[in-house]
């Protein structure tokens, strides 16, 4: 299991409390927010830009991505992101 999957499982089992994320006065899903931010960062990294505060290797390790560059891993990440959105809607 990846660190992302472990964190989700721990929140479900109430072993870990996810931070609250608010937008427009409403609470939104923390993991969905996290995925959206990392997706944005990874797309920038795939274009050759650096992101302040996070490294490609951190994202790669957290989600269990395989590849040498952000461009190599972007497709894998988008698959994880889309699967999460599908499971959230079901």
BATORRO-631910 format. One record per atom (N, C-alpha, C, O): chain; atom name; residue in three letters; z, x, y. Coordinates in Angstrom, 3 decimals. Layout:
REC ch at  aa        z        x        y
REC  A CA ala        Z        X        Y
...
end
This chain:
REC ch at  aa        z        x        y
REC  A  N unk    0.000    0.827   -1.185
REC  A CA unk    0.000    0.000    0.000
REC  A  C unk    0.000    0.876    1.255
REC  A  O unk    0.602    1.949    1.285
REC  A  N unk   -0.677    0.398    2.269
REC  A CA unk   -0.710    1.132    3.532
REC  A  C unk    0.545    0.805    4.339
REC  A  O unk    1.276   -0.133    4.022
REC  A  N unk    0.778    1.588    5.375
REC  A CA unk    1.931    1.339    6.242
REC  A  C unk    1.820   -0.035    6.903
REC  A  O unk    2.832   -0.701    7.119
REC  A  N unk    0.609   -0.458    7.222
REC  A CA unk    0.369   -1.767    7.827
REC  A  C unk    0.779   -2.875    6.858
REC  A  O unk    1.461   -3.822    7.250
REC  A  N unk    0.369   -2.761    5.614
REC  A CA unk    0.713   -3.770    4.600
REC  A  C unk    2.212   -3.793    4.324
REC  A  O unk    2.798   -4.859    4.138
REC  A  N unk    2.826   -2.625    4.299
REC  A CA unk    4.268   -2.540    4.075
REC  A  C unk    5.025   -3.224    5.220
REC  A  O unk    5.980   -3.963    4.981
REC  A  N unk    4.600   -2.976    6.453
REC  A CA unk    5.253   -3.606    7.609
REC  A  C unk    5.129   -5.123    7.545
REC  A  O unk    6.094   -5.836    7.820
REC  A  N unk    3.948   -5.622    7.186
REC  A CA unk    3.760   -7.069    7.061
REC  A  C unk    4.677   -7.654    5.989
REC  A  O unk    5.290   -8.702    6.188
REC  A  N unk    4.763   -6.975    4.865
REC  A CA unk    5.609   -7.446    3.767
REC  A  C unk    7.076   -7.448    4.181
REC  A  O unk    7.804   -8.391    3.870
REC  A  N unk    7.513   -6.412    4.874
REC  A CA unk    8.902   -6.333    5.309
REC  A  C unk    9.247   -7.440    6.297
REC  A  O unk   10.366   -7.953    6.281
REC  A  N unk    8.306   -7.814    7.152
REC  A CA unk    8.548   -8.913    8.092
REC  A  C unk    8.650  -10.228    7.323
REC  A  O unk    9.513  -11.054    7.621
REC  A  N unk    7.778  -10.428    6.340
REC  A CA unk    7.827  -11.653    5.538
REC  A  C unk    9.141  -11.774    4.783
REC  A  O unk    9.695  -12.866    4.658
REC  A  N unk    9.639  -10.647    4.279
REC  A CA unk   10.888  -10.636    3.511
REC  A  C unk   12.118  -10.515    4.402
REC  A  O unk   13.239  -10.405    3.905
REC  A  N unk   11.913  -10.536    5.715
REC  A CA unk   12.991  -10.475    6.710
REC  A  C unk   13.791   -9.169    6.649
REC  A  O unk   14.962   -9.131    7.026
REC  A  N unk   13.144   -8.098    6.169
REC  A CA unk   13.761   -6.776    6.165
REC  A  C unk   13.508   -6.056    7.491
REC  A  O unk   14.200   -5.099    7.839
REC  A  N unk   12.509   -6.536    8.215
REC  A CA unk   12.103   -5.932    9.469
REC  A  C unk   11.787   -7.061   10.444
REC  A  O unk   11.215   -8.080   10.054
REC  A  N unk   12.152   -6.885   11.686
REC  A CA unk   11.843   -7.895   12.688
REC  A  C unk   10.725   -7.361   13.579
REC  A  O unk   10.866   -6.317   14.217
REC  A  N unk    9.621   -8.090   13.611
REC  A CA unk    8.489   -7.689   14.447
REC  A  C unk    8.827   -7.975   15.906
REC  A  O unk    9.485   -8.971   16.207
REC  A  N unk    8.384   -7.114   16.804
REC  A CA unk    8.615   -7.360   18.227
REC  A  C unk    7.929   -8.645   18.681
REC  A  O unk    6.918   -9.045   18.106
REC  A  N unk    8.462   -9.278   19.689
REC  A CA unk    7.844  -10.480   20.241
REC  A  C unk    6.800  -10.058   21.268
REC  A  O unk    7.048   -9.202   22.117
REC  A  N unk    5.637  -10.672   21.170
REC  A CA unk    4.555  -10.406   22.115
REC  A  C unk    4.241  -11.716   22.813
REC  A  O unk    3.943  -12.719   22.164
REC  A  N unk    4.308  -11.706   24.124
REC  A CA unk    4.086  -12.917   24.917
REC  A  C unk    2.825  -12.766   25.753
REC  A  O unk    2.550  -11.704   26.311
REC  A  N unk    2.064  -13.854   25.828
REC  A CA unk    0.928  -13.920   26.730
REC  A  C unk    0.820  -15.345   27.251
REC  A  O unk    0.885  -16.309   26.488
REC  A  N unk    0.657  -15.457   28.536
REC  A CA unk    0.577  -16.753   29.204
REC  A  C unk    1.755  -17.660   28.837
REC  A  O unk    1.597  -18.874   28.707
REC  A  N unk    2.913  -17.069   28.675
REC  A CA unk    4.119  -17.828   28.382
REC  A  C unk    4.260  -18.269   26.939
REC  A  O unk    5.200  -18.994   26.611
REC  A  N unk    3.353  -17.853   26.068
REC  A CA unk    3.412  -18.232   24.652
REC  A  C unk    3.558  -16.974   23.801
REC  A  O unk    3.026  -15.914   24.130
REC  A  N unk    4.282  -17.115   22.713
REC  A CA unk    4.419  -16.002   21.786
REC  A  C unk    3.198  -15.953   20.890
REC  A  O unk    2.759  -16.979   20.371
REC  A  N unk    2.641  -14.747   20.705
REC  A CA unk    1.496  -14.579   19.820
REC  A  C unk    1.894  -13.694   18.647
REC  A  O unk    2.928  -13.027   18.674
REC  A  N unk    1.063  -13.701   17.631
REC  A CA unk    1.318  -12.932   16.414
REC  A  C unk    1.291  -11.428   16.722
REC  A  O unk    0.319  -10.919   17.281
REC  A  N unk    2.359  -10.734   16.355
REC  A CA unk    2.471   -9.310   16.641
REC  A  C unk    1.396   -8.501   15.938
REC  A  O unk    0.770   -7.637   16.552
REC  A  N unk    1.174   -8.767   14.656
REC  A CA unk    0.205   -7.967   13.907
REC  A  C unk   -1.223   -8.231   14.381
REC  A  O unk   -2.053   -7.323   14.375
REC  A  N unk   -1.510   -9.442   14.782
REC  A CA unk   -2.818   -9.741   15.362
REC  A  C unk   -3.027   -8.991   16.665
REC  A  O unk   -4.110   -8.464   16.922
REC  A  N unk   -1.987   -8.947   17.486
REC  A CA unk   -2.040   -8.190   18.742
REC  A  C unk   -2.249   -6.704   18.461
REC  A  O unk   -3.072   -6.047   19.099
REC  A  N unk   -1.501   -6.196   17.508
REC  A CA unk   -1.593   -4.786   17.148
REC  A  C unk   -2.999   -4.441   16.660
REC  A  O unk   -3.562   -3.416   17.043
REC  A  N unk   -3.556   -5.301   15.816
REC  A CA unk   -4.911   -5.079   15.320
REC  A  C unk   -5.924   -5.090   16.463
REC  A  O unk   -6.830   -4.257   16.497
REC  A  N unk   -5.776   -6.020   17.387
REC  A CA unk   -6.714   -6.118   18.511
REC  A  C unk   -6.667   -4.857   19.379
REC  A  O unk   -7.708   -4.343   19.789
REC  A  N unk   -5.475   -4.368   19.652
REC  A CA unk   -5.326   -3.160   20.471
REC  A  C unk   -5.896   -1.942   19.742
REC  A  O unk   -6.597   -1.129   20.345
REC  A  N unk   -5.600   -1.817   18.458
REC  A CA unk   -6.114   -0.677   17.696
REC  A  C unk   -7.628   -0.770   17.521
REC  A  O unk   -8.308    0.255   17.472
REC  A  N unk   -8.158   -1.982   17.428
REC  A CA unk   -9.608   -2.161   17.338
REC  A  C unk  -10.267   -1.660   18.627
REC  A  O unk  -11.261   -0.936   18.586
REC  A  N unk   -9.709   -2.049   19.748
REC  A CA unk  -10.207   -1.577   21.043
REC  A  C unk  -10.173   -0.048   21.109
REC  A  O unk  -11.158    0.586   21.487
REC  A  N unk   -9.030    0.537   20.737
REC  A CA unk   -8.884    1.994   20.786
REC  A  C unk   -9.875    2.687   19.854
REC  A  O unk  -10.486    3.689   20.224
REC  A  N unk  -10.033    2.153   18.651
REC  A CA unk  -10.915    2.774   17.676
REC  A  C unk  -12.375    2.688   18.120
REC  A  O unk  -13.146    3.615   17.872
REC  A  N unk  -12.764    1.596   18.769
REC  A CA unk  -14.131    1.494   19.281
REC  A  C unk  -14.379    2.532   20.377
REC  A  O unk  -15.454    3.128   20.440
REC  A  N unk  -13.390    2.743   21.232
REC  A CA unk  -13.533    3.788   22.253
REC  A  C unk  -13.631    5.171   21.616
REC  A  O unk  -14.450    5.996   22.023
REC  A  N unk  -12.793    5.414   20.619
REC  A CA unk  -12.804    6.707   19.937
REC  A  C unk  -14.137    6.934   19.221
REC  A  O unk  -14.625    8.063   19.176
REC  A  N unk  -14.727    5.881   18.665
REC  A CA unk  -16.014    5.994   17.984
REC  A  C unk  -17.125    6.373   18.956
REC  A  O unk  -18.123    6.975   18.559
REC  A  N unk  -16.954    6.019   20.228
REC  A CA unk  -17.930    6.382   21.266
REC  A  C unk  -17.657    7.775   21.836
REC  A  O unk  -18.400    8.250   22.694
REC  A  N unk  -16.590    8.433   21.361
REC  A CA unk  -16.281    9.788   21.810
REC  A  C unk  -15.241    9.875   22.901
REC  A  O unk  -15.013   10.953   23.451
REC  A  N unk  -14.605    8.767   23.228
REC  A CA unk  -13.588    8.779   24.287
REC  A  C unk  -12.199    8.932   23.671
REC  A  O unk  -11.956    8.482   22.551
REC  A  N unk  -11.312    9.552   24.392
REC  A CA unk   -9.931    9.693   23.941
REC  A  C unk   -9.095    8.546   24.497
REC  A  O unk   -9.406    7.990   25.551
REC  A  N unk   -8.049    8.205   23.788
REC  A CA unk   -7.133    7.150   24.237
REC  A  C unk   -5.765    7.760   24.444
REC  A  O unk   -5.271    8.519   23.611
REC  A  N unk   -5.177    7.425   25.543
REC  A CA unk   -3.858    7.936   25.874
REC  A  C unk   -2.803    7.214   25.033
REC  A  O unk   -2.819    5.988   24.925
REC  A  N unk   -1.896    7.978   24.446
REC  A CA unk   -0.764    7.385   23.746
REC  A  C unk   -0.973    7.139   22.256
REC  A  O unk   -0.018    6.806   21.553
REC  A  N unk   -2.199    7.294   21.757
REC  A CA unk   -2.436    7.110   20.330
REC  A  C unk   -3.543    8.059   19.880
REC  A  O unk   -4.504    8.314   20.605
REC  A  N unk   -3.379    8.570   18.672
REC  A CA unk   -4.362    9.491   18.118
REC  A  C unk   -5.112    8.811   16.980
REC  A  O unk   -4.586    7.913   16.323
REC  A  N unk   -6.325    9.242   16.760
REC  A CA unk   -7.138    8.715   15.674
REC  A  C unk   -6.432    8.870   14.332
REC  A  O unk   -6.465    7.961   13.503
REC  A  N unk   -5.799   10.009   14.119
REC  A CA unk   -5.129   10.235   12.834
REC  A  C unk   -3.978    9.251   12.615
REC  A  O unk   -3.685    8.892   11.475
REC  A  N unk   -3.329    8.814   13.684
REC  A CA unk   -2.253    7.819   13.562
REC  A  C unk   -2.811    6.488   13.054
REC  A  O unk   -2.252    5.877   12.143
REC  A  N unk   -3.912    6.051   13.650
REC  A CA unk   -4.539    4.790   13.230
REC  A  C unk   -5.049    4.921   11.801
REC  A  O unk   -4.865    4.024   10.978
REC  A  N unk   -5.677    6.021   11.525
REC  A CA unk   -6.249    6.267   10.195
REC  A  C unk   -5.167    6.211    9.112
REC  A  O unk   -5.356    5.573    8.077
REC  A  N unk   -4.059    6.863    9.346
REC  A CA unk   -2.974    6.884    8.371
REC  A  C unk   -2.312    5.512    8.238
REC  A  O unk   -2.005    5.090    7.123
REC  A  N unk   -2.088    4.814    9.340
REC  A CA unk   -1.391    3.531    9.343
REC  A  C unk   -2.148    2.474    8.546
REC  A  O unk   -1.543    1.672    7.835
REC  A  N unk   -3.482    2.476    8.669
REC  A CA unk   -4.293    1.471    7.980
REC  A  C unk   -4.923    1.989    6.690
REC  A  O unk   -5.592    1.229    5.991
REC  A  N unk   -4.727    3.249    6.362
REC  A CA unk   -5.279    3.810    5.134
REC  A  C unk   -6.788    3.966    5.174
REC  A  O unk   -7.458    3.758    4.163
REC  A  N unk   -7.331    4.329    6.324
REC  A CA unk   -8.776    4.467    6.481
REC  A  C unk   -9.240    5.807    5.939
REC  A  O unk   -8.504    6.794    5.965
REC  A  N unk  -10.475    5.826    5.446
REC  A CA unk  -11.069    7.049    4.887
REC  A  C unk  -12.275    7.435    5.722
REC  A  O unk  -13.131    6.597    6.005
REC  A  N unk  -12.348    8.683    6.113
REC  A CA unk  -13.477    9.185    6.886
REC  A  C unk  -13.025   10.283    7.820
REC  A  O unk  -11.832   10.456    8.069
REC  A  N unk  -13.996   11.025    8.337
REC  A CA unk  -13.673   12.145    9.218
REC  A  C unk  -13.629   11.767   10.688
REC  A  O unk  -12.940   12.409   11.480
REC  A  N unk  -14.372   10.717   11.055
REC  A CA unk  -14.433   10.364   12.468
REC  A  C unk  -14.108    8.892   12.655
REC  A  O unk  -14.064    8.117   11.700
REC  A  N unk  -13.882    8.529   13.902
REC  A CA unk  -13.597    7.131   14.219
REC  A  C unk  -14.804    6.258   13.905
REC  A  O unk  -14.645    5.115   13.477
REC  A  N unk  -15.996    6.777   14.110
REC  A CA unk  -17.210    6.016   13.799
REC  A  C unk  -17.300    5.733   12.297
REC  A  O unk  -17.749    4.661   11.891
REC  A  N unk  -16.874    6.691   11.479
REC  A CA unk  -16.873    6.502   10.020
REC  A  C unk  -15.893    5.413    9.607
REC  A  O unk  -16.157    4.671    8.661
REC  A  N unk  -14.781    5.309   10.294
REC  A CA unk  -13.698    4.397    9.910
REC  A  C unk  -13.787    3.023   10.568
REC  A  O unk  -13.090    2.097   10.155
REC  A  N unk  -14.625    2.882   11.572
REC  A CA unk  -14.672    1.629   12.323
REC  A  C unk  -15.041    0.439   11.438
REC  A  O unk  -14.439   -0.627   11.567
REC  A  N unk  -16.008    0.596   10.552
REC  A CA unk  -16.403   -0.486    9.649
REC  A  C unk  -15.273   -0.911    8.734
REC  A  O unk  -15.064   -2.103    8.510
REC  A  N unk  -14.541    0.062    8.201
REC  A CA unk  -13.398   -0.236    7.334
REC  A  C unk  -12.329   -1.000    8.109
REC  A  O unk  -11.750   -1.963    7.606
REC  A  N unk  -12.076   -0.561    9.335
REC  A CA unk  -11.067   -1.211   10.152
REC  A  C unk  -11.468   -2.641   10.470
REC  A  O unk  -10.635   -3.546   10.411
REC  A  N unk  -12.739   -2.857   10.810
REC  A CA unk  -13.206   -4.208   11.130
REC  A  C unk  -13.084   -5.138    9.924
REC  A  O unk  -12.843   -6.335   10.087
REC  A  N unk  -13.248   -4.602    8.729
REC  A CA unk  -13.042   -5.393    7.512
REC  A  C unk  -11.575   -5.817    7.388
REC  A  O unk  -11.291   -6.968    7.057
REC  A  N unk  -10.657   -4.909    7.648
REC  A CA unk   -9.220   -5.218    7.628
REC  A  C unk   -8.910   -6.276    8.684
REC  A  O unk   -8.188   -7.236    8.414
REC  A  N unk   -9.451   -6.102    9.870
REC  A CA unk   -9.231   -7.021   10.989
REC  A  C unk   -9.749   -8.419   10.643
REC  A  O unk   -9.049   -9.408   10.858
REC  A  N unk  -10.964   -8.506   10.111
REC  A CA unk  -11.546   -9.808    9.753
REC  A  C unk  -10.771  -10.477    8.615
REC  A  O unk  -10.570  -11.691    8.642
REC  A  N unk  -10.335   -9.707    7.620
REC  A CA unk   -9.533  -10.268    6.527
REC  A  C unk   -8.213  -10.820    7.056
REC  A  O unk   -7.757  -11.876    6.616
REC  A  N unk   -7.606  -10.114    7.991
REC  A CA unk   -6.340  -10.583    8.563
REC  A  C unk   -6.547  -11.895    9.309
REC  A  O unk   -5.751  -12.824    9.171
REC  A  N unk   -7.623  -11.971   10.102
REC  A CA unk   -7.901  -13.204   10.849
REC  A  C unk   -8.165  -14.379    9.900
REC  A  O unk   -7.726  -15.498   10.162
REC  A  N unk   -8.886  -14.125    8.793
REC  A CA unk   -9.152  -15.182    7.818
REC  A  C unk   -7.850  -15.661    7.180
REC  A  O unk   -7.625  -16.865    7.060
REC  A  N unk   -7.002  -14.738    6.776
REC  A CA unk   -5.737  -15.099    6.135
REC  A  C unk   -4.801  -15.801    7.103
REC  A  O unk   -3.997  -16.635    6.688
REC  A  N unk   -4.891  -15.482    8.367
REC  A CA unk   -4.054  -16.116    9.374
REC  A  C unk   -4.458  -17.569    9.581
REC  A  O unk   -3.609  -18.432    9.805
REC  A  N unk   -5.759  -17.835    9.503
REC  A CA unk   -6.259  -19.195    9.694
REC  A  C unk   -6.054  -20.075    8.467
REC  A  O unk   -6.065  -21.300    8.582
REC  A  N unk   -5.870  -19.478    7.307
REC  A CA unk   -5.675  -20.271    6.066
REC  A  C unk   -4.255  -20.601    5.807
REC  A  O unk   -3.945  -21.256    4.812
end
